[in-house]
């Protein structure tokens, strides 16, 4: 960073950047004797950012390496169950077949 230039960084952005939890950062800073509010919107100074950078650089590097090879560890994929009528009919037909087989085995006719 250039001297004299300060960049406002919110804690939640730093959490995402380093790929660590908010609680982990708060606990680390408390061990270093630095008290900050346990709030994701807390703005941290450049000095605190540098301390965090030294500590969590490896996590940041791992996240970047994973991103480069195509593993996005910060995104989530939405998965849904397909309940279209095509699948419902397939299962209903199977249930009807089972009932018919049971009736035939037991000697019952419709």
ZADO-1210 file (C-alpha; in nm, 4 decimals, padded with zeros to 6 digits):
<atoms>
<atom x="00.0000" y="00.0000" z="00.0000" code="UNK" pos="1"/>
<atom x="00.1091" y="00.3532" z="-00.0636" code="UNK" pos="2"/>
<atom x="00.1930" y="00.5594" z="00.2405" code="UNK" pos="3"/>
<atom x="-00.0735" y="00.8030" z="00.3526" code="UNK" pos="4"/>
<atom x="-00.3520" y="00.6262" z="00.1637" code="UNK" pos="5"/>
<atom x="-00.5983" y="00.4427" z="00.3821" code="UNK" pos="6"/>
<atom x="-00.8549" y="00.2085" z="00.2386" code="UNK" pos="7"/>
<atom x="-01.1767" y="00.1456" z="00.4239" code="UNK" pos="8"/>
<atom x="-01.2342" y="-00.2253" z="00.4629" code="UNK" pos="9"/>
<atom x="-01.5380" y="-00.3751" z="00.6248" code="UNK" pos="10"/>
<atom x="-01.4809" y="-00.6850" z="00.8315" code="UNK" pos="11"/>
<atom x="-01.7248" y="-00.8934" z="00.6249" code="UNK" pos="12"/>
<atom x="-01.5233" y="-00.8235" z="00.3086" code="UNK" pos="13"/>
<atom x="-01.2014" y="-00.9266" z="00.4833" code="UNK" pos="14"/>
<atom x="-01.3715" y="-01.2451" z="00.6066" code="UNK" pos="15"/>
<atom x="-01.4613" y="-01.3373" z="00.2478" code="UNK" pos="16"/>
<atom x="-01.1191" y="-01.2363" z="00.1169" code="UNK" pos="17"/>
<atom x="-00.9315" y="-01.4576" z="00.3624" code="UNK" pos="18"/>
<atom x="-01.1912" y="-01.7359" z="00.3528" code="UNK" pos="19"/>
<atom x="-01.2133" y="-01.7595" z="00.7318" code="UNK" pos="20"/>
<atom x="-01.4970" y="-01.7057" z="00.9744" code="UNK" pos="21"/>
<atom x="-01.5775" y="-01.3805" z="01.1460" code="UNK" pos="22"/>
<atom x="-01.5368" y="-01.5508" z="01.4829" code="UNK" pos="23"/>
<atom x="-01.1883" y="-01.6720" z="01.3877" code="UNK" pos="24"/>
<atom x="-01.0767" y="-01.3205" z="01.3007" code="UNK" pos="25"/>
<atom x="-01.2276" y="-01.1696" z="01.6170" code="UNK" pos="26"/>
<atom x="-01.0629" y="-01.4355" z="01.8369" code="UNK" pos="27"/>
<atom x="-00.7262" y="-01.3907" z="01.6652" code="UNK" pos="28"/>
<atom x="-00.7337" y="-01.0145" z="01.7119" code="UNK" pos="29"/>
<atom x="-00.8363" y="-01.0514" z="02.0775" code="UNK" pos="30"/>
<atom x="-00.5331" y="-01.2778" z="02.1343" code="UNK" pos="31"/>
<atom x="-00.3203" y="-00.9999" z="01.9851" code="UNK" pos="32"/>
<atom x="-00.4785" y="-00.7529" z="02.2291" code="UNK" pos="33"/>
<atom x="-00.6852" y="-00.5765" z="01.9642" code="UNK" pos="34"/>
<atom x="-01.0474" y="-00.5207" z="02.0533" code="UNK" pos="35"/>
<atom x="-01.2935" y="-00.4721" z="01.7697" code="UNK" pos="36"/>
<atom x="-01.6693" y="-00.4962" z="01.7591" code="UNK" pos="37"/>
<atom x="-01.8077" y="-00.8373" z="01.6635" code="UNK" pos="38"/>
<atom x="-02.0007" y="-00.6879" z="01.3749" code="UNK" pos="39"/>
<atom x="-01.9473" y="-00.7687" z="01.0055" code="UNK" pos="40"/>
<atom x="-01.9910" y="-00.4005" z="00.9179" code="UNK" pos="41"/>
<atom x="-01.7038" y="-00.2890" z="01.1408" code="UNK" pos="42"/>
<atom x="-01.4445" y="-00.0931" z="00.9436" code="UNK" pos="43"/>
<atom x="-01.0878" y="-00.2000" z="01.0160" code="UNK" pos="44"/>
<atom x="-00.7720" y="00.0047" z="00.9823" code="UNK" pos="45"/>
<atom x="-00.4854" y="-00.0669" z="00.7445" code="UNK" pos="46"/>
<atom x="-00.2725" y="-00.1770" z="01.0402" code="UNK" pos="47"/>
<atom x="-00.5266" y="-00.4385" z="01.1467" code="UNK" pos="48"/>
<atom x="-00.5620" y="-00.5518" z="00.7856" code="UNK" pos="49"/>
<atom x="-00.1854" y="-00.6021" z="00.7609" code="UNK" pos="50"/>
<atom x="-00.1876" y="-00.8111" z="01.0817" code="UNK" pos="51"/>
<atom x="-00.4694" y="-01.0241" z="00.9414" code="UNK" pos="52"/>
<atom x="-00.2928" y="-01.0540" z="00.6074" code="UNK" pos="53"/>
<atom x="00.0190" y="-01.1936" z="00.7764" code="UNK" pos="54"/>
<atom x="-00.1850" y="-01.4460" z="00.9739" code="UNK" pos="55"/>
<atom x="-00.4339" y="-01.5591" z="00.7113" code="UNK" pos="56"/>
<atom x="-00.2270" y="-01.5252" z="00.3933" code="UNK" pos="57"/>
<atom x="-00.2178" y="-01.9031" z="00.3463" code="UNK" pos="58"/>
<atom x="-00.5994" y="-01.9297" z="00.3499" code="UNK" pos="59"/>
<atom x="-00.6220" y="-01.6470" z="00.0989" code="UNK" pos="60"/>
<atom x="-00.3660" y="-01.8200" z="-00.1244" code="UNK" pos="61"/>
<atom x="-00.5564" y="-02.1510" z="-00.1046" code="UNK" pos="62"/>
<atom x="-00.8796" y="-01.9806" z="-00.2030" code="UNK" pos="63"/>
<atom x="-00.7079" y="-01.8142" z="-00.4986" code="UNK" pos="64"/>
<atom x="-00.5457" y="-02.1399" z="-00.6078" code="UNK" pos="65"/>
<atom x="-00.8810" y="-02.3212" z="-00.5897" code="UNK" pos="66"/>
<atom x="-01.0448" y="-02.0436" z="-00.7913" code="UNK" pos="67"/>
<atom x="-00.7783" y="-02.0701" z="-01.0609" code="UNK" pos="68"/>
<atom x="-00.8337" y="-02.4426" z="-01.1084" code="UNK" pos="69"/>
<atom x="-01.2079" y="-02.3982" z="-01.1197" code="UNK" pos="70"/>
<atom x="-01.3143" y="-02.4844" z="-00.7676" code="UNK" pos="71"/>
<atom x="-01.5149" y="-02.1924" z="-00.6365" code="UNK" pos="72"/>
<atom x="-01.5285" y="-02.2575" z="-00.2635" code="UNK" pos="73"/>
<atom x="-01.7287" y="-01.9486" z="-00.1845" code="UNK" pos="74"/>
<atom x="-02.0265" y="-02.0053" z="-00.4112" code="UNK" pos="75"/>
<atom x="-02.3185" y="-02.2322" z="-00.3460" code="UNK" pos="76"/>
<atom x="-02.5134" y="-02.4308" z="-00.5983" code="UNK" pos="77"/>
<atom x="-02.8885" y="-02.4608" z="-00.5697" code="UNK" pos="78"/>
<atom x="-03.0145" y="-02.8144" z="-00.5972" code="UNK" pos="79"/>
<atom x="-03.3813" y="-02.8976" z="-00.6351" code="UNK" pos="80"/>
<atom x="-03.5795" y="-03.2154" z="-00.6624" code="UNK" pos="81"/>
<atom x="-03.7525" y="-03.2577" z="-00.9941" code="UNK" pos="82"/>
<atom x="-04.1139" y="-03.3417" z="-00.9230" code="UNK" pos="83"/>
<atom x="-04.2522" y="-03.3129" z="-01.2727" code="UNK" pos="84"/>
<atom x="-04.5540" y="-03.5154" z="-01.3698" code="UNK" pos="85"/>
<atom x="-04.3332" y="-03.7476" z="-01.5769" code="UNK" pos="86"/>
<atom x="-04.1590" y="-03.8717" z="-01.2635" code="UNK" pos="87"/>
<atom x="-04.4791" y="-03.8777" z="-01.0592" code="UNK" pos="88"/>
<atom x="-04.6493" y="-04.0917" z="-01.3244" code="UNK" pos="89"/>
<atom x="-04.3573" y="-04.3320" z="-01.3268" code="UNK" pos="90"/>
<atom x="-04.3826" y="-04.3875" z="-00.9515" code="UNK" pos="91"/>
<atom x="-04.7630" y="-04.4060" z="-00.9559" code="UNK" pos="92"/>
<atom x="-04.7481" y="-04.6684" z="-01.2340" code="UNK" pos="93"/>
<atom x="-04.5022" y="-04.8719" z="-01.0249" code="UNK" pos="94"/>
<atom x="-04.7351" y="-04.8549" z="-00.7239" code="UNK" pos="95"/>
<atom x="-05.0309" y="-04.9653" z="-00.9369" code="UNK" pos="96"/>
<atom x="-04.8254" y="-05.2557" z="-01.0758" code="UNK" pos="97"/>
<atom x="-04.7302" y="-05.3635" z="-00.7244" code="UNK" pos="98"/>
<atom x="-05.0944" y="-05.3568" z="-00.6134" code="UNK" pos="99"/>
<atom x="-05.2028" y="-05.5612" z="-00.9159" code="UNK" pos="100"/>
<atom x="-04.9279" y="-05.8176" z="-00.8533" code="UNK" pos="101"/>
<atom x="-05.0317" y="-05.8468" z="-00.4886" code="UNK" pos="102"/>
<atom x="-05.3963" y="-05.9025" z="-00.5915" code="UNK" pos="103"/>
<atom x="-05.2977" y="-06.1699" z="-00.8449" code="UNK" pos="104"/>
<atom x="-05.0789" y="-06.3490" z="-00.5912" code="UNK" pos="105"/>
<atom x="-05.3542" y="-06.3436" z="-00.3311" code="UNK" pos="106"/>
<atom x="-05.6120" y="-06.4600" z="-00.5874" code="UNK" pos="107"/>
<atom x="-05.8090" y="-06.1419" z="-00.5866" code="UNK" pos="108"/>
<atom x="-05.9480" y="-05.9966" z="-00.9064" code="UNK" pos="109"/>
<atom x="-06.0804" y="-05.6495" z="-00.9694" code="UNK" pos="110"/>
</atoms>
